[in-house]
Amino acid sequence: MAVRAIRGAVQVDADEREQVLEATAELVAEVMRRNGLTTDDVISVLFTATPDINSEFPALAARKVGFSDVPLMCATEIDVPHALPRVVRLMAHVDTDLPRSEVQHVYLRGAQALRLDIAQ
């Protein structure tokens, strides 16, 4: 097993609590599904949100879908004037047999524009 970092992001239509929770849960589920992971494989997850999102902590969505004993942290993304608005990002550190070249990074909804080079 190796420790790998998996990146992902999702854009929400509005800074509303339910949208943030739903979109973050979708992102987490898709990262897990595409990489064949269980919560036992997850070491930790760092979530960031653009400064225009403050209605809820994205980590709460992960807690609600079973990440009860996984260390989670939330932070604010730096406020770059031309940045894509209303984006939740994650970086998950996981134990996996996947080589780095086979790790699936996940960019959903409008966040696909962030990384056209690796968005699936």
N, C-alpha and C positions, 0 to 999 in steps of 0.2 A: 504494500500500500504506500501511496505517496500523498503528501498534502498538496492540494491544488486550490487555486482561487478561481471562483466562478463569478463573472460579472453579469449584471442585468439591470434593466431599467424599464419603467412604464410611465406613460404620461396620463394624467387625469384631466377630465374636462373642466373641473372646478374644484376648488379647495373646500370640499364638503366631506365630513367625517366618513360617511358610508362609501363615498367614491374612493377615498384614500385606502380604506380597509379592503374593499373589494378588489381594487387594482393591485394592491400589494399582495393579497392572498393569491390572486391569479399569477402574479410574477413568481412568487415562491413555489407554487405548485408546478409551474412550467419548468423552472430550473430543476426541481427534483425529478420530474418525469423525464425530461430530455437527457438527464445525466444518470438515470437509473439509481437514484439515491433514496435512502431512508433517513429519518431524523438521527438515527444512530451514527450515520456517516458524517454528520455536520459538526464541525468543531466550533464555529462561531459565525455570526453574520453581522456585518456593519451595514446599516441603512443610512442613506442621506436623502434629504429632501431639499428641493430648491426653496429659497426664502419665502416664496409665495404660498407655501404649504405649511400650515400650522394648526389645522383643525384636529389632527390626531397623530400619535406616534405610529409610524409604519410598523414598528416591531410588534405592536399589539396584534396586527393581522397574523403574523407568524405564530404568536402565542396561541391564537384562536384555532390555528390549524395543526396544533400538536407540537410546537417547538417549546414545550414547557421546561425542559432542562438544558436547552441550548443557550449559551451566552449571546445576547443580542444587544446592540447599541445603535442609537440614532444620533445623527448630527445634521447640521445645516450645510448644504453645498455652498461653495463660495458664490457670491453674487456678481456674476459676470454679466455686463449689460446686454450682450447679444446671445445669451444662453437660452436654450429651449425652456419655456416656462412649465410649471406644474409637473415636475418630474421627481419620481421616487427611484433611487438607485440602490443597488445592493452589491456587496461583495461577500460571498460566502466562502469560507475556508472549509474544505472537506477532505476526508480520507477516501481515496478512490484508487482503483487499479487503472483508470483511464490515463493514457498518456496525454500530456498537455495539448497535443495537436487534435485530440478527439473530444476535449471538453467543449460542451455546448453553452455558449454565452447567450443570454436571452434578452431581446429588446422588443417590447410589445407596444402596440398602439403607436402613437406619434413618436415614441422614443426610438423607433427603428432608425430614424434620421441621425441619431447620435453616432452610430457605428455601422454604417452601411457595409463596411469591410468584413464585419463578423456577425451582423444580425442574421438570424435564421429565418 
